[in-house]
């Protein structure tokens, strides 16, 4: 029954009860009134009426008997005479008995005084005269004397007695009349009292009914609000269960699942039919290594009714695993039992993001290390490479020293490559991206790749239809392809097949959700698949870690795939690996499409044959060895080199040198003043002088100096003499500074 119905029924019962109470009160007062009316007042009225009706006839009877006796004569029948004498004697007894009865019944007062006075006294005299004189004379036959006694003696006595009786009757009648008036007043009083009391009871009952109704109404309103709150709470709980935001399961303390919502069943991969079969329980979906955690949680549940949330894995129906965060609390079950309600959140995506964060932190740590040493290391490599180039030019190619110096240069190139790989892995390498076609890159590299992977590996290149343009650093992109090809070759020691494909790919929101941090959009896909030994899940989870390798000691640095990962991320793309042991491996790289950008021709890396010149070049470099090497290289090919060890000396030379200075070659980061600040200062002195910036720092360090923007000439350390000569010549030719 609803609270509104309860309130209506209670009000009805309350009003009915008080109406019944009012009726009962009226009946009670009527009964009291009846009792009062039948009490002393009523008795007085009744007694007075009885006196009026019963007191006079006996007196008249005495007179009649006496008259009849006096009228007897000698001719009268003696039997009749004895009859009248007997009647007279009986009347006397009746009068005496009635008088004694009324004297007992009549209360003290005027009426009783009258009855006790003349009326009784005259009656006594009358009886005495009749007994002593009248009846004896009649019995003796002396009727004339009897008549004279009756007339002369008894009649006066009777007259006095009759007058007294009349007085008694008058007083009794008056008392009866007054009693009736008093009774009427009592009836009127009790009627008024009954009406007043009835009204008071009705008013009090109504007020009490109203108060009780108000109290009941307040309580029922609270009950109604509680009922509605309970309904809302139930609706919220149903909404929570049906919303499937989180998984909710109900089980007994033995681990048998009794009920679950769709979200829970989706997490574990089971159906409602599996749940209803009764065979689904915690033991079935919990891996063995998490049983101890579950037992500790069960102990908490039994002690406090709540188990602190903990992370674990579920075994899905397809035997795959899913990471979850679970919290449990007890609730009252059927038949007084205890059940457990579990709240489960799928944290697989969070776990994946955490793993990616740890990977990024590892990369950042190595990147910080690599970036910290890159500048000084590049300067050292630059000096070694430069002087080796100078020494190599003095040696005949067929001499052993020439071959030795070539090995030095080769080792330096390898060291520089290792530094670039570290920087690429940590995404700190300086990029010079351009719009290029993946199909064109593969076409240019196909011959090189065939020589790299060997003749026992079949290479199949499947270019996509139409242009597959991306914006990336061409050198980095070639490095990605080379590293993946080498990795595939090492996975096929007995030969196999390597397939390289390109195509356009549209990544939708569902794919991006399943592969964070990928974003929906249009991409160019580069896929490289081999038929090698493949990898298990544990290896796949670590292949992009720096220095992780499955190769024998000395066979790999562990930076190949880490470098690929860093380059792809640095260019705004994503990379995924698909592999199973014995089934080969596929790497898929997605780079943002640049088909809508203007096509840019790749700049050739080949040095110009004519890099010599006679212009004057100001070299500002804080590293003495590298500054001296740069001067010797430039002077060797005909340039005039002015050198300064810091920006302050550079400004002084520019101010004091009388001839033209055709080019400023300056380090980007130097003590006291940066290269761009130096160039801006010298532009006021020599506005026609172009600038070539050089640096061994990473992109994070020099990005704020804006030397990587389009149109700005930049040369990354370490560099060879040929690279320096080509870059100087290109900058001079771009401004028409050749002499």
Number of C-alpha atoms within 10 A of each C-alpha: 5 10 19 13 10 13 20 14 11 16 18 12 13 18 18 13 13 19 16 13 16 21 14 13 16 20 13 13 19 16 12 13 18 13 12 16 17 12 11 12 19 18 16 20 21 14 20 25 19 16 20 19 11 13 19 15 12 17 19 14 16 23 19 15 18 24 17 15 28 24 15 22 18 12 7 11 11 12 9 13 20 14 14 19 21 13 18 24 17 13 19 20 12 13 20 16 12 16 18 13 11 17 16 11 13 19 13 10 8 13 20 18 15 16 19 14 12 18 22 18 16 20 22 16 16 23 20 13 17 24 15 10 17 25 22 13 20 22 18 11 16 16 20 15 15 27 20 13 18 25 14 11 17 24 16 14 21 21 12 17 22 19 14 21 22 16 17 24 22 15 19 23 19 15 18 23 15 15 20 17 13 16 18 13 12 16 17 12 13 19 16 12 14 19 14 12 18 20 14 13 20 20 14 15 21 17 12 16 22 16 12 16 21 14 12 19 21 13 14 22 16 13 17 17 13 13 15 13 12 12 12 12 12 12 12 13 12 11 12 15 19 15 14 15 15 18 25 24 21 22 20 17 15 12 17 18 21 18 17 19 19 20 21 24 21 15 21 21 18 16 13 13 8 12 17 13 8 12 11 17 16 16 15 15 16 17 14 9 10 13 14 10 12 18 11 12 19 20 13 16 18 15 10 10 15 19 22 12 14 13 14 19 21 22 19 18 15 9 11 11 18 18 20 22 15 20 18 23 19 20 15 10 13 8 6 7 10 15 21 26 20 20 18 22 19 21 17 15 16 13 14 16 15 12 13 15 12 13 17 16 13 15 24 17 13 18 23 16 14 23 26 14 15 24 17 15 20 23 20 18 23 25 23 19 25 24 22 21 19 15 14 18 11 9 14 11 12 8 9 11 14 18 15 13 18 18 13 16 21 13 14 20 18 12 15 20 12 16 19 22 25 27 26 27 30 29 26 24 26 20 20 15 17 19 20 24 24 25 22 14 15 20 13 12 14 15 10 12 16 16 9 14 21 12 11 14 20 14 19 15 15 14 18 16 10 11 18 23 26 25 23 23 19 20 12 22 20 15 18 20 20 19 18 19 23 14 17 28 23 16 20 20 12 10 17 18 17 23 17 20 18 23 19 20 16 14 15 13 13 10 13 14 13 11 16 14 13 18 19 14 13 17 24 25 25 23 21 22 22 26 20 26 18 20 20 13 11 8 14 15 14 14 20 22 21 21 16 17 19 11 12 7 8 6 10 14 13 17 22 27 22 23 28 25 25 26 28 22 18 18 19 14 21 23 19 13 16 16 20 15 12 12 14 21 22 23 17 19 21 26 25 21 21 21 19 8 11 11 15 12 10 14 8 7 9 9 15 15 8 10 17 18 20 15 19 20 23 22 25 28 26 17 16 13 15 20 19 17 19 25 18 19 21 23 18 13 14 15 18 19 23 19 21 21 16 22 26 13 13 23 17 12 15 18 12 9 10 8 8 13 20 22 22 25 25 29 27 24 21 17 9 9 13 16 27 18 15 20 24 12 14 20 14 9 13 16 11 15 19 20 23 22 21 23 24 25 26 24 19 12 16 16 13 9 15 10 21 18 11 9 7 13 18 21 19 17 23 27 21 21 21 17 18 22 22 20 19 24 20 16 18 21 11 11 13 10 17 13 9
